[in-house]
Amino acid sequence: MEEKIAQLNPPRLWHYFLEICRIPRPSKKEEKIIKYLLDFGKEKGLETLQDEIGNVLIRKPAMPGYENAPSVVLQSHVDMVCEKNSATVHDFDKDPIIPWIDGEWIKAKGTTLGADDGIGIAAMLALLESKEIPHGPLECLFTIDEETGLTGAFGLKSGFLKSSVLLNLDSEDEGQLFIGCAGGADTTASFELKTEPVPSGMVAWKVSITGLTGGHSGDDINKGLGNAVKILNRFLWNATRKFYTRISSIDAGNLRNAIAREGFAIILLPEEHREEFEKYATAYQEILKVELHTTEPNLKFNAEPAPLPESVLMPDLEFWLLNALYACPHGVIEYSRDIPNFVETSTNLASVKFRDENIVITTSQRSSVESAKRDILDMVASVFHLAGATVEQSTGYPGWKPNPDSAVLKLSVESYRRLFSQEPKVLAIHAGLECGLIGALYPGMDMVSFGPTIKGAHSPDERLDIASAVKFWDLLVDILSRIK
């Protein structure tokens, strides 16, 4: 598998991508990749620093003839989203990612690939190693914990960077140059877990929704994808009224910044409703296939007998939980009035988890308009307040206001046009980029973000388009050679 990837061009880009795939790097557990980067910088004789929060900065002097060029910082995050299919055995703390080539794509075996943002890291390492590629002074900034809190960008201090230009290598659509992004924050609701013994005369069933596409809660929120939390809860909400079902547990979704792909519930119902319930479950799958046939062709909804659990939720808790999940908004809330087809505001109902003492519901909200972000945060909070839940909201992160007059943007457009004989699209992205935080800390920084095509990010369907990665590399090299 890896031999074929190693044979791709440019060889050093793919060499380092494979190196990174071998290093476990879950969010908040980046010690191994950080050590690798620190050792790399020292072995290459380059100035290598680590700040208090854990970010790594490696500086490389200008190549001959570029000594007077402005310093440029290249930036990628070192952590990856760790998602796997339920049938996949993989320990993200210990096991390497197994990449393989499937036609025009690189994928991973049953897990996220980590091309977000492993391909950006690989490009930076290849540039730091190179003795032939022309460029001015380089700063390569490797930030930590982007995926679960933007911790590295939040912890960055003024004065750590010397550059006036930043190239963020964390975008996922080749041919698009990004000059703005949404700000975001999270809303978490929790109910006290109150249970009672299973009533007599009940039988247990396991209800599951699998096979959904999943994806990025910002970049993919407008694609009409199914949400496992919503689909499962819709079924449970109706089943409690039709068959007097009781809920023992729900486990749906996972990460706050991923659209929920799978959901499972253990429920109980009176024995006399068994046959009618089976027919209802079969009919529900057909309803889903009709509603989601274009976006979720692999959807599977299943109900099967299960061992009898020890307890069920108290009736009042079950009522408020199911109604809150049904009422909680999910998806696009508002499109931009200025940029055609650009999502301005959205919310993601990410997960429902039963803990030892609580039921925890995780959601995330995004908007490129700060007041609209506050509004959707309050809207989601109000739903759970009405249901009697405890609600907490994160501080969030700022958006990145587009600057269409950016000098590095104009240079990037010219490079793309000259290299590929076509116009790139200049856009803002409905996702959080560290540019928002870095730009707030370094207000004079001229920034643009670009990358190769990555589909299914934050899901086990994540895949990297090989040809687009080559174009991404060529564009990066050309931009650096022209910043003088």
N, C-alpha and C positions, 0 to 999 in steps of 0.2 A: 504493500500500500504506500508506505512512505517513500520507497525508491522512486516511484513515478512522480511524486510531488517534487522530490529533490532534483529531478531532471528538467523541471520547468525553468523557463527564463523569466526574469533575471535570476540566476542561481543563488546569489547571496540573499535576496529577499526571501526566497522559499526556504533556504537553509535556516534562517533565523525564525521564520514562521514555525517550522518543525521543532526547533529548539524550544520555542515558547509553549507549543502544545504539550511538550513533555513535562512542563513545570506546573504543578497544581497552583492555582491562584484565585480561589474564591474571594469574593468581597470580604474584607475585614480579616482575611487570612493570607495576606500577600507576602509573608516573610520570605518564602523561597524565591519568588521572582525578584524581590528587592535585593536579596543577596546576590542573585545572578547578575543583576544590573550593576551593582557596586563592584563586583569582581570584574565584570567586563570592562568598565571604565578604567579601573586601575591597571588591568592587564594591557590595555591599549595606551597607557601613559597619558590619559586625558584627565583634566580636572573633574573630579567627581565629588558631589556634595549630597548630603541628605538633610532635609530640614526637620524641625521638631515633630511635625505631624507624620513624617515618613516618606514624603515625596523625594524622588531622586532627580538630580540635575547633573547632566554630563555636558561639559563644554568642549568644543573643538575649534581650534584656531582656523582662520580663513586660509583657503588655498592660495598659492602664489597668483598674484594679479588681482585678488579680491580683498586685499587687506583694508581698503577704504570703504568697502560695502557695509551697509548697516547690518547690525547683528539681528539674526532671526531666531525665534524660538519655535521649535517643533514640539507639539504636545499630543500625548496619548495617555489613556489610563491603563493601569496594569491589571486591574481585576476583571473578572468575567462573570456573567450570569451563569449559575450552575443549575440547569434544568435537565431532567432526563425522563424518558418514558417509564411508566410504572413497572414494566417488565425488564428494564435494563438494570443490571447489577454494576454499579459504579460508585466508588468513593471519591468525591471531588477533592477531599483533603489529601489523598494519597495517589490516586491513579492518574496516569497521563490521559489526555484526550487522544483518541485514535482517528486521525483524519484519513480520508480516502477520496479518490476521484470518481465522480459519477458524471460522465459525459463532460459538460462544460463547467461543472461545479466541483468544489471541494466541500465535503460534508464530514460529519463525525458519526461514529457508531452509537446511535441511540441517545446521544447527549448534545447539549449545545457545543458548537465548534470553538467559540471564543475568538472568532475572527473580529468580533467586536470586543476589544479593540486590538487583538493580537496582530493583525496585519499592519496597524499603525506602528506598533512597537517594532515589528520586524523591519519596516522601512527605515525607522530611525536608527536602528542598530547597523543596518547595511550602509547607511550614509556615514555614520561615525567610523566605521571600519575602512571605508573606501579611501584610496589615495589618488584616485583619478577624477572623481566627480567634482566639478567646479562649484564653489560656494563661498560666501562670506563667512564671518564668524557665526558659529552655530551654538545654540543652547537647546539641548534635548530634555524636555521636562516630562517625567513619568509620574503621573499622579495616582494616588491610591483611592480605593473605595468610591469610585465614581458611581457604580451601579446602585448602591444602596443608601447613598447619602451625600455624594459629592464631597466627601470628607477631606480629600486632598486639596481640592480647589478652595473649600471653605477655610482650610488651615494655612493656605499660602500667605506669606508675609510680603509686604512691600519691600523692595530692595533686593529680593532673592533673584529676580530676573533683571538682566541688563538690556534686553532687546526692545526694539520699538515696533517690531513686526511679529505676528504670531500666525503660524499655520497649524490649525487644529486638524488632526487626521482621524476624526471619529465620526465621519458622515458615512452614509450607507447607500448612496445612489450615484453611481458614476455618471458624469456628464452634468452634474449639478454642483454649483458653488453656493455655499450657504453663508449669508451675512446677517443672520438673526435667528433667534430661537425663543421658545416659550419658557416662561418661568413656571415653577411648580411647587407643590407642597403635598403632604399626606394627611389624611384623616383616618384615625383608628378608633373604632368603637368596641366596647367590651360589655358583655352581660355577665353577671354573676351566674355561674353554672349551678342550677338547682334541679335536682332529680328526685325521682321516686321509684319504688320497685315496679317491675313490669306487671301490669294487670293480668289476671288469669284469662285463659281462653284466647291468647294472642299468639300469632306466628310472626317470625322475623324474616325480613327480606333485605337484601343488599341492592341498592339502586345505584347505577353508575352511568356517567356520561364520559366517553373517551373519544379519541380520534380527532379532536378539534385541532385546528391549525395553530392557534395561539399566536403570539407575536408581541411586538413592542407596544406598550400601552400609549405611546404618543404617536410614533410614526405609522402604526397600523390601525389606529383607532377608528379611522374613517372607511375601512375596507369591508364592513359588514360581517365581520367574523363573529362566530358564536362565542358566548361567554359561559363557561361551565357553571359558574355560580348562579347566574341568572336562569339558565336552562334547568338545572337541578331544582332550584327553589320554586320555579313555576310549577313543576310537577308535584313537589311536596305540598305546596300551598293548596292546590286543587285536590290532592289525595286526602288531605286531612278533612276536607268537607264532604268528599264522596264516600270515603270508606272508614272514617274515624281513625285514621292512622295516627300513630304516636312516633315521635322521633327519638332515637337513642343517640345518634352522632351524625355529624356532617364534617367532611374533609374535602374542601374544594378550593382549587387555585393554589397559588404558591407565592410568588414574588409580587411586590406592590407595583413594579414597573413592567409586568407581563400580563397579557390578557389570559385569563384562566382557561387552561386546556382540558383539565380533567376534574371530575367531581364525584364523590362517593357519599352515600348515606346509608345508615342502618335504620330501618323503620319497622314498626310493628302494626299489625292490623288484626281485627277479629277473624278467626278461622273461617267463618261463613262467607267472608268477602273474597276469599282467595281467588276463585275462578274469575270473578268480575274484575278483580284487580289486575290479573294477568292480561286480560283483554284490553284494559285501559292502558297498561304499560306498552303493549304492542302498538296500539293506536297512537300513542304519544310519539313513538319513534317515527311513525309515518308522517305525523304532523311536522316534526322537525325536519325530516328529509325534504318535504315540500317547501318549507319556509327557507331552508338554508342550503338548497341543493347546489347553488352556484358557488358559494363560498366555503362550504364544509362537506365536500363529497365523501370524506372518510368518517363522518360522524357515526358513533355507535352509542345507542341508549339501551341499557339492559337492566332487567330486574330478575333476581334469582333468590331462592330460599337461602337463609343464612342461620347460623346458630343463634339461639335466644340470648340476648345480652342480659346484664343484671339490672339495668335501670333505663328509664326514659325521662325526657325533660318534663318538668312540671307544666301543666297545661297553659298557664299564663305566660310563662317564658316562651314556650313553643309558639304561641299566638303572636307575641310581639316580635320575636326573631323573624319568623316567616314574613310577616307584614312589612317589617323594616327592610328586609332584603328585596322584597318585591317592589317597594316604593323607591328604593335607592336608585338614583339615575346612573346610567352607564352609557358611554359613547360620546359622540359629538354633541356639544351643547350649542355652539355658535360657530359659524363660518365668518371669515374676515370680510368686511365690507370694502376693503381696499385692495386685497390680493385675491384674484379669482381662485376658487377651489382650495383655498388655504384654511385649514382648521385653526380657528382662533382660540376656542375654549373647549375642553373635554374633561371627562372624569372616567376613572377605571375602577370598577368593583372587583378587586383583585383576589381576595381569598376569605374563606371562613374556616377557622380552626378551633377545635375543642381542646382547651388546655386543662390542667388539673383542676383549676378553680374558676376558670372564665371561658367564655366563648368570645373569640377575638375576630373582628371583621376589619380587614385592611383595604383602604382605598387610596387612590392618588388623583390629584387634580392638576391640570395644566392650563395656562393661557399666556398669550403674548401681550395681553393687556392686564396690568396689575390689578385694576379695580374689578375686572371680570374674574380674575383668579380668586380674589377675595369672595366674590359673590358665589361662585360654584363651591368653594370651601364651606361657606355658610349654609348653602342649600343642602349639601350632604350631611353636615353636622345636624341640621334641623330635623332630618328624617330620624336619626338615631336618638336625638334628644326626646322626640315625641314618643319613641318606643321605650324610654326609660333607661337607655344605655349610658355608660360613661364615655365621653368623647374627648379625645386628645388630638391636637393638630401640630404638625411640625412647623418649624420656623420657615422652611421653604428656601427657595433660591430665586434670584432675579432672572429675568429674561435678558436677551441681548438685542438692543435696538439696532435695526439695520442702518448701515451707512452706505448708500448707493454711490457716494463719491470717493470711496476708499481707494487709495493708490494701489494697494496690493490686490484688490479685487480687479481693477482695470488691467494690471499686469497679468493676473491669472487668466482673465478672459482672453487676452491676446495670446498667451501661451497655448491655451486650449484650442483656439481657432487656428493657430499656425500648425500645431501638431496633428490635429485630427480633421481639419477642413470643415468644421461645423461649429455652431454657436453653442456654448454651454448655457444651461438655465441658471439664472441667478435667483435664489429663493431664500425664504426663511423656513425653518423647520419646526414642526410641532413636537419638539422633544427637548429635553434639557441638555444643553452643551455646557461644558465648563467655561466656555468663552464668556458667558454672562457674569460669572463670578470673577474671572480673571480681568475682564474689562472694567468691572467696578473697582477693582484694586489698582489696576494700571489704566487710568482713564485715557491716556494718550495712545494706547496700543492699537495698531492697525491690524485687523484680524479677518481671516477667511477660513472656512472649514470645507474640506472635501475628502472623498474616500472612494473606494471601489464599491461595487454593488454587492450588498449582503441582504439576503432575503431570510425571513423567519427568525430574525434576531430575537434572543431571549427565549427561544424554544428549541427542542431537539431537532426541528426541521431547519435550523440555521444552516445556510450554505453561502459560500463565497464564489462569485463568478470569476473564473480564472483570467479571462481576457480583460475584464475590467480592472483587475488588480495590476496587470501590466500597464494599462493606460494610466492608472493612478500613480504608479511609480514613475512613468515617463513624464507625467505632468509635474510631479513634485521636483524631479531633477531639473526640469526646464525652468520652473519658477525660480529655484534657488540660483541657477546660473545667470538669471536675468536681473536679479536684485543687486544693483550696483550703485 
